[in-house]
Amino acid sequence: MRTIVLTGASDGIGAAAARRIAAEDSDTRLVLVGRSPEKTRAVAADTGAEYHLADFTRLDEVRALAAALDASCERIDVLANNAGGIFSGPTPTQDGFEKTFQVNHLAPYLLTHLLIDKLVDSHAAVVNTSSIAARLFGHIDLADLENWKDFTPNKAYGDAKLANILFTEGLHDHFHDRGLSSVAFHPGNVATSFASDTTSPLRRIYHGALKRLVLITPEQGGARLLHFIEGKPGQDWRSGQYYGKPGRVGHTNRQAYDPALVRAHWERSAEMLDIQW
């Protein structure tokens, strides 16, 4: 029986993918992670899945989550790092990091690190939900990774989604020869609560009159996520790559093609969290 751990499962494409997995694959142990107790419990009840609660603005909760998963899961075949969002700011978390950067990048980076031995032993796939925003808005400055100096919601989100792609490449470089596979993908422009609490111009698209014309449904976005969760690395997708849509390696930010930046970003993230791989 495969074990799939899916974060960001309380709403949007995570909840949609969870429902599809439960309906179509009875031979899977599905473990959901969400921030909202009410929403996460509701999706778990709908799918018959196990669940854990974790707020990614609190790294102690990420560490507790990793400990719980390590204790309860004999193996993890897929870790889907799907939690994330765009926020106003810059906003410091209790850990001292900028909220957008922590929720979208540092928290899944830390969670993956804490589970890496189990993931490698399981020859697992790590699926990272990124975004086209990496190409549209991202430009990483190693001296200001968190955008404390020049914060805008779009820039911070684009940088964080670009960080997801760099992390995907770093995982491939460090662990693919030991059996781990990693992939990043754009889920599409999905009609969810995305950008609802920001001043980002994207708010007008996601919650305005254009919504029905330019956005896809959570179910369609969930199907994209499901493609990478259920797909076989080396057959349905290539490890270390970013996909704009299923079956098509996507063109993304040019910084993602700089091996030196991939290494430097990996090392800087580890330093910020005081961890070693």
N, C-alpha and C positions, 0 to 999 in steps of 0.2 A: 504493500500500500504506500502510495506517495504521500508526502506531507508538504503542504503548501502553506507558507506564512505570508499573509497579505496585509500590509499596513494601509492606512487611509481607507479602511473598509466600511466606515459608517455611513458613507454618502457617495454620490457621484459615480464615477466609473469603477471604483473599488467595490461598492455595494452591488453594482450591476454585474461585474465579473463574478463576485461571490455567488450570486443567485444562479448564474449560468453554470458555474462549476458544480454546485449542489444539484442542479437539475439534470446535468448531463454525465456526471462522473461519480458513480457511487463508490468507486475504489480509491477515493482520495480522502485523506484526513485534512480538513480545511481549518486553519487557525487564523482568526481575524484579529486585527489590531485597530482600535479607533480611539479618538479622543472623547467623543460624546458618549456618556454612559447610556442614555436613552436610545440614541440612534444605533449604537453598536450592538446593544442587547436586542434591538428589533431585527437587525439584519441577521444576527446569530440565531434568533428564534425562527426566522424565515428559512434559513439554510440548514439548520441543525448543526452548525459549526461551533467549535470552541472559540472563545474570545478572551482578549486581554485589553485592558484600558491603559493608555499611555498618552501623556501630553508631551509633544516633542519640544515644547518651549522649556521643558524641565529635563535636563540630561540625567538626573537621578532616576527619573521614571523610565528613561531609555535603558539605563543600566539594570534596573529592576526587571524590566521587560525581558532583556536578554538573559538574565539569570533564570527567569521563569521558563522561557522557551528552551534553554539549554537543559533544564531539569526535566521538563515534561516531554520533550521530543527526542526520541532515540535517533532520528535522522531528520534532516530538512532538505527536501529535494528542490524546492523553489523558495527563494526569499524575494518577494515583490515589494520593493521600496516605492510605494505609491503615495504616501502621505506628503502633503505640501500645500502651498498656497501663496498668494500675493497679498502683501500687507502694507499699510501706511507705515511711515517711519522717518528716520531710523529709530527703532525701539529696542532698548536693551532688555534681554531676558535676565532672570535671576542668576544665570551662569555667566553673565557679562558679555554675551555675544549678541550681535544684531539678530532680531527675530527672524527675518526672511532667510538669512544665511543659515541660522541654526536649524530651523524647521525643515528647510528644503535640502540642506547639504550635510551639516555637521551631525545631526541626529541620525540619519540613515548611514552615514559614514561610520559613526560610532557603533551603531547596532550591528552592522556587517562585521566590523572588527571583532566585536565581542563574541560573535557566532562563527568566526572564520574557521576554527578547527573542525567544527561539526559540518559546516558547509563543504569544506575540502574533503572530509571523510565521506560525505554523501555524494561527491561529484555533482554538486548542486549547480543550479542556474540562479544568478542574481539579476533580476529584472528591475531596471530603474526608469520610472516615469519621468521623462524630461519634457521638452517643449520646443516648438518652433521659436519661442521667445529667446532661446539661446542665440540664435542667429540674428533675430531682429533687434534685440536690445542689449545683448551681452557684450561686455568688454572688460575682461578681468585685469585688475591692477594688483599684483602681488603685494604691493605696499599698502593697499587699502581693500583687502578682500571683502570686507563687510560693508563697504560704501558709507562709512561714517562721514566722509568729507563731502561727497557729491551724491547724496541719496535721492533717488526718485523710485517710486514703486516699480515702474517698468524696468529700470536699470538693475535694481537689486534682484528682481525676479529673473531677469535674463541672465545675470551672472550666476545665480543659484542653479538655474537649469543647465547652464553651460558647465557648472561644477559637476552636475550629475553625469554629464558625458565624459568629462575628464576622469571622474572616479571610475566609470565603466571601463575606460581604457587602462587605467592604473590597475584595476582588478585583473584584467586580462594579462597585462604585462607581468604581474607578480605571481599569479596563481593558476593561469590556464594550463601550464605544463604539469600541474598537480591535479588536474581534472575539473577545476572550477571554470564555469563559463559566465559571461556577463554581457548584458545588452542594455541599451537605452533607446527610448522611442518617444515619438510625439503622438499623443492619444487623439489628436484632432482638437478643434475648437468646440468644446463641449458645453452645452447649456446646463450649468450648475450654479452654485452660489459663489463661484469664482469672482474675485475682485469686488464683492459686495460691500466690504468695509474699508475701501481704499478711495483715494482721490485719483487713481489711475484713469486715463482716458478709456482703458479697456472696460471700465465699469459701464460706460454708455452702450458698448456693444453687447456685453453679457446680460445686461438688464434693461435695455432700451428697446426701441421699436425695431431695430435691425435683428434682434435676437432670432426670430424665426427664419430669417433669410440666410444667415451666415453660420449658424451653429448647428452641430449635430447633437443627437440625444445622448444621455448617459449610457444607454444601452449600446449605441454604436461605438462610443468610446470604450466601454467595457469589453466589447468584442475585440478591439485592438489589443487591449491589455491581455485578454485571454489568449490571443494568438501567441504571444511571447511566453506566457506562463505554461501553456500546453505544448508549445512547439519544441522540437528537438534541436539543440545546438548543433551546428554543422550541417544540418539538413534544412530546417525551416528558417533559421537565422544564424548569422556568423558572430562569434564571440568578439567582444571589443568594439562593436560597431554601433552607430546610431541610425535608427530607421525613421524616415519621415512617415511611412505607412507600412503595413505588413508586406513583406516581400520586396521592399525597395529600400536599399541603403540610402539614407538621406544626406543632402548637402547641408552642412551646418556651419557654425561660426569658424572662421579660419584659424582661430586660436586652438581649436580642438585638434588640429593637425600638426601641432608643435610638440614633439616628444619632450623637449626640455621643460615646457610649461606643464605638461602632464605630470612629470616627475616633481617639479617644484611645488605644484599645487597639492599633490599627494603628501609631500613631506611637510609643507606648511600646515595642512589640516591636522596631521598627526601631532605636530608640535603644539598647536592650539589646544588640543584635547589631552596632551601629555600622555600619549600612547605610542607604542612601538609595534610594528607589524612583524 
